[in-house]
Amino acid sequence: MKPRTTLILFVALIGIGLFYYLWGVKGEAQREARQERQNRILPMLETGEVNRVELVQGGDTSVVYERVDGTWQITAPVQTQPDTSNLTSNLETFLEAEKKRTITTELTDLQPYGLDKPQARIGIAYRDTGKATLLVGDETPTASGIFVKLEEKPAIYTAGNNIQTEGTKGLFDLRDRSIVHFDRNRISRIVLDRGEGRSLEFTKFGNDWRLEDPNVRVQNSAVNRILRDLSNNKFQDVVQETPENLTEYGIDEPSITVSLFSDDTTRDAVLKLGESAEDSDSPEYYARDLARPMIFTIRNDLVTQLQKSPFEFQNKQLFDVNRNQITDVEISWNDTTYTVSKVDTVWKMTAPVEQPVRESPVQSITRDLSSIRVDELASYERTSPALYGLDEPWLRVIMKVSGSEYDGFTVGDTTDLSMRYITTDSSPYVYKIEENKLEDFQISAGSLAQEKTIAEDTSEVSLEIE
């Protein structure tokens, strides 16, 4: 076959493939989309073309939302921010509503279909001057759909029930119900002002939170939960849109003021909590976001998180240490001080006698040092050690990390319920700990010593015979 003939056949083959793709595959998709659009009640209208939507129910305007400087705003009955997701879903339900069945194309009596007094009248303004009004009537006898019609045209159709759901929504359904607005990823400081000198201030260092006073590590999950709940939860109800008197809600002297900062000086959001809403069906509190005028209610479980004590937020783990980096442990127990040290990779006792030790009890000790947790708070105040028997310790432990002294703890008198007082060398705070958590530190030279091998025992017997 000549090269020219081959080239012509190759080009023809490409042309056939392109035609198949454009007319067959892509064309079929376009035809299906066009058919779907033609089956809509509002076939030629897209979301980006709509400027204004008015929902009227029972003859009264429920809510109006419109584009203001390119952004959706609720403009009636009050001016407020919308829930963008809910608003978009609301509008798309109307624009994408399909005709399930055509009842009539001639002008007829509207009363049998509930269209003379519609459940909802949806006014849609689009482009520069376009207007359409969608009437939502009664449910069909089989409850399989809703009777609808365009006010401007005679035809009556049935449509999906979701058009009734969206058409009867009001201000509360479509408004932004966020408790406060902020970017969770930017917040680096949280201040909970709970009055009477009981403020808590959390500061973020890297990925970890610390409490400023008392200066302790906290459970990151507990602090992050506050941010998550403030960001994700919604307020329950709006009590007043523009209150004149804050006193009756306790907002003038709030029980808690939550301030969120993205740096040392930039306060991103402020939430004030007032009194309990006693007339509510479920436990709720009055609250106000200072960026908005209205007073709303929030659920009690969020308030409970904000009312936690410092110890409830605190990381109960005594030491933030990697057990594999511990090289020396000194334990003063039962009038004797024992020291075990890691030489190369082998643990040995260096005091009160020098001898090899078994690996398992030492591993238990280092594991406990890296994971031991206290159970209760005794005092965040700097008090006399003698009050807790810490001046004459029941148990004393010091550890080194990579050969340098790292930290330690002292255990004093017993309390009720088999607990003892405990404090660390790096902190003046005193806690309570269950005594059974300290069993691995109650050692002796014999409990650590390596068991003698059979060969060693035989050798000793032979020496005795000689």
Phi, psi and omega per residue, in radians:
M1 nan 2.388 -3.096
K2 -1.211 2.594 3.132
P3 -0.983 -0.667 -3.104
R4 -1.133 -0.713 3.133
T5 -1.114 -0.735 3.111
T6 -1.039 -0.764 -3.135
L7 -1.096 -0.739 -3.127
I8 -1.100 -0.764 3.124
L9 -1.127 -0.649 3.128
F10 -1.130 -0.797 3.121
V11 -1.099 -0.717 3.135
A12 -1.095 -0.696 3.129
L13 -1.104 -0.736 3.102
I14 -1.087 -0.740 3.139
G15 -1.066 -0.739 3.116
I16 -1.100 -0.754 3.126
G17 -1.097 -0.740 3.134
L18 -1.127 -0.723 3.127
F19 -1.093 -0.748 -3.139
Y20 -1.072 -0.720 -3.129
Y21 -1.174 -0.838 -3.060
L22 -1.218 -0.753 -3.078
W23 -1.525 -0.648 -3.066
G24 -1.458 -1.168 -3.036
V25 -1.281 -1.085 -3.093
K26 -1.180 -0.683 -3.137
G27 -1.105 -0.668 3.125
E28 -1.102 -0.732 3.108
A29 -1.104 -0.726 3.128
Q30 -1.159 -0.680 3.135
R31 -1.165 -0.677 3.103
E32 -1.136 -0.734 3.121
A33 -1.118 -0.708 3.138
R34 -1.138 -0.714 3.120
Q35 -1.126 -0.690 3.118
E36 -1.115 -0.746 3.128
R37 -1.109 -0.690 -3.121
Q38 -1.172 -0.389 -3.138
N39 -1.518 -0.064 3.104
R40 -1.348 2.728 3.069
I41 -1.233 -0.619 3.053
L42 -2.033 1.399 -2.908
P43 -1.225 -0.512 -2.985
M44 -1.927 0.448 -3.053
L45 -2.081 2.251 3.119
E46 -1.935 2.775 -3.090
T47 -0.979 -0.763 -3.089
G48 -1.143 -0.239 -3.118
E49 -1.585 -0.228 -3.072
V50 -1.434 2.349 -3.132
N51 -1.873 -0.507 -2.999
R52 -2.721 2.469 3.082
V53 -2.324 2.313 3.094
E54 -2.147 2.168 3.092
L55 -1.807 2.050 -3.129
V56 -2.011 2.252 -3.126
Q57 -2.286 2.234 -3.124
G58 1.079 0.497 3.125
G59 1.498 -0.147 -3.125
D60 -1.953 2.469 3.106
T61 -1.195 2.152 3.118
S62 -1.473 -0.882 -3.117
V63 -2.781 2.580 3.047
V64 -2.196 2.262 2.986
Y65 -2.240 2.500 -3.069
E66 -2.644 2.866 3.119
R67 -1.414 2.227 3.074
V68 -2.165 1.981 -3.074
D69 0.936 0.712 3.056
G70 1.453 0.017 -3.103
T71 -2.164 2.430 3.124
W72 -1.189 2.367 3.067
Q73 -2.378 2.526 2.921
I74 -1.474 2.193 -3.059
T75 -1.971 -0.196 3.096
A76 -2.680 2.528 0.100
P77 -1.363 -0.195 3.010
V78 -2.304 2.824 3.072
Q79 -1.627 2.061 -3.089
T80 -2.765 2.948 3.138
Q81 -1.341 2.509 3.084
P82 -1.581 2.848 2.866
D83 -1.412 1.848 -2.988
T84 -0.983 -0.725 -3.115
S85 -1.121 -0.818 -3.132
N86 -1.155 -0.688 -3.141
L87 -1.151 -0.766 3.124
T88 -1.072 -0.751 3.111
S89 -1.089 -0.691 3.125
N90 -1.063 -0.865 -3.117
L91 -1.163 -0.770 -3.092
E92 -1.139 -0.526 3.087
T93 -1.045 -0.723 3.139
F94 -1.244 -0.768 -3.061
L95 -1.245 -0.530 -3.068
E96 -1.744 0.071 -3.127
A97 -1.080 2.258 -3.107
E98 -1.845 2.660 3.072
K99 -1.339 1.975 3.080
K100 -1.384 -0.687 3.117
R101 -2.667 2.475 3.073
T102 -1.610 2.072 -3.128
I103 -1.444 -0.821 3.115
T104 -2.801 2.655 3.069
T105 -1.946 0.053 -3.135
E106 -1.889 2.645 3.098
L107 -1.116 2.256 -3.045
T108 -2.545 -3.127 3.113
D109 -1.185 2.201 -3.082
L110 -1.480 -0.323 -3.008
Q111 -1.053 -0.717 -3.128
P112 -1.083 -0.308 -3.098
Y113 -1.855 0.059 -3.115
G114 1.232 0.306 -3.098
L115 -1.635 -0.153 3.049
D116 -1.278 -0.578 3.040
K117 -2.256 1.331 -2.989
P118 -1.138 2.623 3.044
Q119 -1.083 -0.639 -3.141
A120 -2.558 2.499 3.045
R121 -2.100 2.004 -3.033
I122 -1.876 1.893 3.123
G123 -1.652 2.167 -3.089
I124 -2.114 2.101 3.057
A125 -1.804 2.332 -3.055
Y126 -2.484 2.779 -3.068
R127 0.881 -2.406 -3.080
D128 -1.542 -0.768 -3.030
T129 -2.300 -0.005 -3.060
G130 -1.215 2.481 3.107
K131 -2.471 2.495 3.051
A132 -2.530 2.470 3.123
T133 -2.184 2.087 -3.108
L134 -1.775 2.167 3.137
L135 -1.749 2.323 3.135
V136 -1.968 2.030 -3.069
G137 -1.757 -2.471 -3.074
D138 -1.429 2.920 3.012
E139 -1.309 2.572 3.113
T140 -1.165 2.740 -3.118
P141 -0.967 -0.529 -3.136
T142 -1.592 0.057 -3.131
A143 1.039 0.435 -3.117
S144 -1.654 -0.049 -3.122
G145 -3.084 -2.984 -3.087
I146 -2.243 2.450 3.048
F147 -1.343 2.274 -3.134
V148 -2.431 2.767 3.002
K149 -2.770 2.721 2.953
L150 -1.437 2.275 -3.094
E151 -1.022 -0.534 -3.062
E152 -1.416 -0.158 -3.069
K153 -2.272 2.730 -3.043
P154 -1.399 -0.404 -2.992
A155 -1.149 2.520 3.078
I156 -2.095 2.361 -3.104
Y157 -2.243 3.001 2.862
T158 -1.908 2.554 -3.137
A159 -2.395 3.017 -3.135
G160 -1.105 2.644 -3.111
N161 -1.100 -0.369 -3.106
N162 -1.127 -0.375 3.123
I163 -1.201 -0.528 3.054
Q164 -1.249 -0.758 -3.137
T165 -1.011 -0.832 -3.097
E166 -1.304 -0.588 -3.105
G167 -1.221 -0.409 -3.117
T168 -1.742 0.212 3.090
K169 -1.314 2.675 -3.119
G170 -2.163 -2.861 -3.069
L171 -1.007 -0.818 -3.063
F172 -1.098 -0.600 -3.117
D173 -1.237 -0.561 -2.986
L174 -1.835 -0.231 -3.088
R175 -1.365 2.821 3.049
D176 -1.283 2.065 -3.108
R177 -1.875 0.377 3.087
S178 -1.080 2.488 3.120
I179 -1.246 -0.844 3.004
V180 -2.546 2.807 3.130
H181 -1.886 2.198 3.078
F182 -2.911 2.870 3.086
D183 -1.729 1.938 -3.075
R184 -0.998 -0.623 -3.071
N185 -1.254 -0.277 -3.106
R186 -1.670 -0.279 -3.027
I187 -1.272 2.198 -3.127
S188 -2.145 -0.087 3.118
R189 -2.592 2.381 3.120
I190 -2.258 2.263 3.097
V191 -2.093 2.134 3.046
L192 -1.869 1.770 3.128
D193 -1.566 1.904 -3.071
R194 -1.943 0.326 3.053
G195 1.288 2.832 3.045
E196 0.923 0.704 3.073
G197 1.220 0.373 -3.092
R198 -1.891 0.570 3.140
S199 -1.294 2.544 3.032
L200 -2.080 2.324 3.134
E201 -2.197 2.132 3.140
F202 -1.902 2.326 3.128
T203 -2.168 2.431 -3.089
K204 -1.699 2.253 3.057
F205 -2.100 1.861 -3.038
G206 1.166 -2.073 3.110
N207 -1.801 0.044 -3.042
D208 -1.948 2.558 3.092
W209 -1.776 2.569 3.023
R210 -2.278 2.581 3.040
L211 -1.625 2.315 -3.041
E212 -1.311 -0.757 -3.099
D213 -2.564 1.852 0.051
P214 -1.215 2.650 -3.087
N215 -1.460 1.632 -3.105
V216 -2.451 2.748 2.971
R217 -1.237 2.564 3.135
V218 -2.096 2.903 3.043
Q219 -1.293 2.001 -3.121
N220 -0.985 -0.638 -3.109
S221 -1.103 -0.615 -3.112
A222 -1.208 -0.698 3.131
V223 -1.300 -0.748 3.131
N224 -1.109 -0.486 3.103
R225 -1.140 -0.653 3.101
I226 -1.038 -0.833 3.139
L227 -1.120 -0.719 -3.133
R228 -1.118 -0.773 -3.121
D229 -1.174 -0.703 3.112
L230 -1.151 -0.565 -3.113
S231 -1.413 -0.727 -2.997
N232 -1.619 -0.588 -3.075
N233 -1.249 2.733 3.123
K234 -1.987 2.649 3.050
F235 -1.255 2.728 -3.014
Q236 -1.474 -0.699 -3.081
D237 -2.788 2.700 3.035
V238 -1.699 2.138 -3.114
V239 -1.487 -0.834 3.072
Q240 -2.539 2.392 -3.141
E241 -1.302 -0.798 -3.130
T242 -2.329 1.373 -3.061
P243 -1.186 2.483 3.072
E244 -1.720 -0.451 -3.097
N245 -2.179 1.967 -3.138
L246 -1.523 -0.264 -3.036
T247 -1.095 -0.730 -3.060
E248 -1.149 -0.249 3.112
Y249 -1.870 -0.043 3.139
G250 1.325 0.232 -3.114
I251 -1.382 -0.424 -3.138
D252 -1.175 -0.571 3.056
E253 -2.224 1.348 -2.982
P254 -1.110 2.578 3.064
S255 -1.268 -0.594 3.097
I256 -2.512 2.364 2.982
T257 -2.061 2.122 -3.131
V258 -1.781 2.103 3.103
S259 -2.056 2.255 -3.122
L260 -1.987 2.253 -3.071
F261 -2.110 2.445 3.025
S262 -1.649 -0.245 2.974
D263 -2.679 -2.910 -3.028
D264 -1.109 -0.515 -3.015
T265 -2.093 -0.357 -3.053
T266 -1.503 1.910 3.138
R267 -1.616 1.921 -3.029
D268 -1.386 -0.553 -3.093
A269 -2.759 2.598 3.089
V270 -2.378 2.243 3.096
L271 -2.130 2.250 3.098
K272 -1.935 2.285 3.124
L273 -1.854 2.324 3.141
G274 -1.814 -2.399 -3.067
E275 -1.486 2.944 3.057
S276 -1.240 2.390 3.116
A277 -1.473 1.548 -2.995
E278 -1.165 -0.429 -3.102
D279 -1.462 0.039 -3.117
S280 -1.367 2.642 3.103
D281 -1.204 -0.505 3.096
S282 -2.242 2.753 -3.088
P283 -1.040 2.067 3.137
E284 -2.454 2.864 3.108
Y285 -2.223 2.570 3.015
Y286 -1.263 2.510 -3.127
A287 -2.647 2.825 3.107
R288 -2.602 2.266 2.995
D289 -1.512 2.120 -3.040
L290 -1.114 -0.241 3.115
A291 -1.424 -0.160 -3.114
R292 -2.347 2.686 -3.031
P293 -1.393 -0.504 -2.924
M294 -1.279 2.766 3.002
I295 -1.851 2.305 -3.117
F296 -2.306 3.089 3.092
T297 -2.005 2.565 3.073
I298 -2.197 2.794 -3.071
R299 -1.241 2.653 -3.095
N300 -1.146 -0.545 -3.081
D301 -1.147 -0.536 3.047
L302 -1.195 -0.737 3.124
V303 -1.089 -0.663 3.123
T304 -1.013 -0.699 3.101
Q305 -1.100 -0.664 -3.108
L306 -1.321 -0.306 -3.112
Q307 -1.626 0.014 -3.094
K308 -1.047 2.592 3.084
S309 -1.327 2.820 3.082
P310 -0.942 -0.689 -3.102
F311 -1.188 -0.559 3.102
E312 -1.154 -0.538 3.080
F313 -1.398 -0.445 -2.964
Q314 -1.154 2.526 2.947
N315 -1.261 2.028 -3.020
K316 -1.364 -0.107 -3.138
Q317 -1.277 2.238 -3.052
L318 -1.133 -0.745 -3.026
F319 -2.249 2.468 3.023
D320 -1.758 1.443 -3.005
V321 -2.442 2.540 3.055
N322 -1.530 2.095 -3.061
R323 -1.049 -0.513 -3.115
N324 -1.269 -0.228 3.129
Q325 -1.708 -0.077 3.105
I326 -1.274 2.193 -3.077
T327 -1.977 -0.386 -3.101
D328 -2.528 2.442 3.064
V329 -2.357 2.244 3.091
E330 -2.016 2.139 -3.086
I331 -2.124 2.099 3.062
S332 -1.784 1.967 -3.022
W333 -2.633 2.332 3.055
N334 0.995 0.807 3.070
D335 1.192 0.266 3.120
T336 -2.351 2.493 3.071
T337 -1.877 2.137 3.139
Y338 -1.921 2.376 3.084
T339 -2.190 2.222 3.036
V340 -2.082 2.422 -3.084
S341 -2.333 2.575 3.093
K342 -1.613 2.023 3.099
V343 -1.850 1.993 -2.941
D344 1.025 -1.895 3.135
T345 -2.063 0.172 -3.038
V346 -1.994 2.304 3.087
W347 -1.448 2.403 3.099
K348 -2.406 2.631 3.004
M349 -1.514 2.296 3.135
T350 -1.963 -0.191 3.094
A351 -2.761 2.524 0.096
P352 -1.370 -0.233 3.034
V353 -2.255 2.819 3.108
E354 -1.737 2.112 -3.104
Q355 -2.848 2.738 3.036
P356 -1.157 2.710 3.122
V357 -2.262 2.776 3.068
R358 -1.306 2.539 -3.061
E359 -1.243 -0.708 -2.971
S360 -1.085 -0.816 3.132
P361 -1.162 -0.581 3.105
V362 -1.195 -0.696 3.096
Q363 -1.091 -0.637 3.099
S364 -1.120 -0.689 3.133
I365 -1.137 -0.844 -3.119
T366 -1.169 -0.597 3.080
R367 -1.107 -0.768 -3.140
D368 -1.116 -0.708 -3.129
L369 -1.077 -0.562 -3.112
S370 -1.525 -0.174 -3.049
S371 -2.304 -0.110 -3.030
I372 -1.072 2.359 -3.082
R373 -2.192 2.470 3.078
V374 -1.466 2.865 -3.024
D375 -1.912 -0.620 -3.100
E376 -2.520 2.868 3.065
L377 -1.666 2.339 3.005
A378 -1.723 -0.823 -3.129
S379 -2.876 2.389 2.964
Y380 -1.670 0.001 -3.119
E381 -1.570 2.646 3.047
R382 -1.391 1.830 -3.075
T383 -2.152 3.009 -3.117
S384 -1.191 2.277 3.102
P385 -1.008 -0.491 -3.091
A386 -1.122 -0.434 -3.140
L387 -1.094 -0.426 -3.069
Y388 -2.071 0.185 -3.134
G389 1.240 0.365 -3.121
L390 -1.478 -0.201 3.093
D391 -1.347 -0.441 3.059
E392 -2.201 1.406 -2.939
P393 -1.059 2.510 2.957
W394 -1.371 -0.574 3.118
L395 -2.637 2.466 3.134
R396 -2.406 2.284 -3.110
V397 -2.318 2.304 3.058
I398 -2.207 2.453 3.100
M399 -2.277 2.693 3.047
K400 -2.053 2.553 3.079
V401 -2.070 2.166 -3.103
S402 0.940 0.613 3.058
G403 1.533 -0.126 -3.132
S404 -1.916 2.477 -3.118
E405 -1.060 2.241 -3.015
Y406 -1.895 -1.028 -3.091
D407 -2.988 3.100 3.107
G408 -2.903 3.118 3.084
F409 -2.468 2.740 3.123
T410 -2.192 2.344 -3.132
V411 -1.987 2.309 -3.083
G412 -1.976 -2.353 -3.027
D413 -1.188 2.887 3.036
T414 -1.424 2.724 2.981
T415 -2.084 -2.912 3.083
D416 -1.204 2.833 3.014
L417 1.051 0.705 3.049
S418 0.978 0.743 3.103
M419 -2.075 2.764 3.122
R420 -2.276 2.734 3.050
Y421 -1.362 2.509 -3.126
I422 -2.559 2.520 3.066
T423 -2.497 2.720 3.107
T424 -1.780 2.816 3.129
D425 -1.194 -0.498 -3.054
S426 -1.552 -0.020 -3.094
S427 -2.511 2.540 3.111
P428 -1.493 -0.093 -3.034
Y429 -1.292 2.555 -3.103
V430 -2.011 2.338 -3.120
Y431 -2.177 3.091 3.017
K432 -2.039 2.484 -3.128
I433 -2.425 2.515 3.086
E434 -1.142 2.287 -3.054
E435 -1.079 -0.533 -3.099
N436 -1.205 -0.257 3.072
K437 -1.295 -0.178 -3.059
L438 -1.854 0.157 -3.051
E439 -1.079 -0.648 -3.089
D440 -1.161 -0.307 3.139
F441 -1.586 -0.131 -3.129
Q442 -1.542 1.374 -2.943
I443 -1.883 3.057 2.994
S444 -2.585 2.915 3.116
A445 -1.061 -0.635 -3.123
G446 -1.212 -0.641 -3.105
S447 -1.235 -0.383 3.129
L448 -1.661 -0.401 -3.001
A449 -1.127 2.561 3.073
Q450 -1.207 2.503 3.069
E451 -1.264 2.469 -3.134
K452 -1.267 2.485 3.116
T453 -1.387 2.861 3.111
I454 -1.052 -0.690 -3.134
A455 -1.076 -0.735 -3.134
E456 -1.135 -0.732 3.134
D457 -1.107 -0.711 3.128
T458 -1.121 -0.688 -3.136
S459 -1.106 -0.732 -3.138
E460 -1.138 -0.691 3.106
V461 -1.114 -0.722 3.135
S462 -1.076 -0.700 -3.133
L463 -1.139 -0.670 -3.126
E464 -1.146 -0.632 -3.135
I465 -1.171 -0.729 3.141
E466 -1.132 nan nan
